[in-house]
Amino acid sequence: MFYSVPFTPRKVQATESRLKAVYDAAKLGLKGDTLALAAGMLPTEYRQLTQLDPVVEIAASKGKADGEIEMAQIIRSAALNGDAKMALEVLKHQHGWVAKQAISVEVDQRISITGALAEAQKRALTIEDAQIIEPSVQHAIDHIQR
């Protein structure tokens, strides 16, 4: 469905009904061109009106603030009535709370020196049965095995 858009210049004034329309649109969270169109103005008319009359910006700011207050009260009420998800969102977004993320890594590895030396000796002897183990290594193996 297409809505007709006015194309003739209109005189823009900050009337009480126009300020109420700006307030209501801002309370819904609308901004910029969307706010202007919802308030019954063209975006250029809205910009012109905000430059000519600072009350228009005050109406938009007040509407935005009142909309935020309403939503904050609803969220707070839900959190206080036991909605854990809402309570968590309030903690995260309003109070900067972050859930702990702990990672615990435990490595339990035991090394047997005697077993390692025995394996080394077994490998050395199986690779070359004729190879002679150095006396200092043989002495260490004998000392550990006692």
Salt bridges, closest charged atoms under 4 A:
ASP24 OD1 - LYS20 NZ 2.96
ASP33 OD1 - ARG47 NH1 2.94
GLU45 OE1 - ARG10 NH2 2.63
ASP66 OD1 - LYS62 NZ 3.08
GLU68 OE2 - LYS64 NZ 2.59
GLU70 OE2 - LYS27 NZ 2.93
GLU89 OE2 - LYS92 NZ 3.41
GLU89 OE1 - HIS93 NE2 2.93
ASP108 OD2 - ARG110 NH2 3.63
GLU119 OE2 - LYS122 NZ 3.52
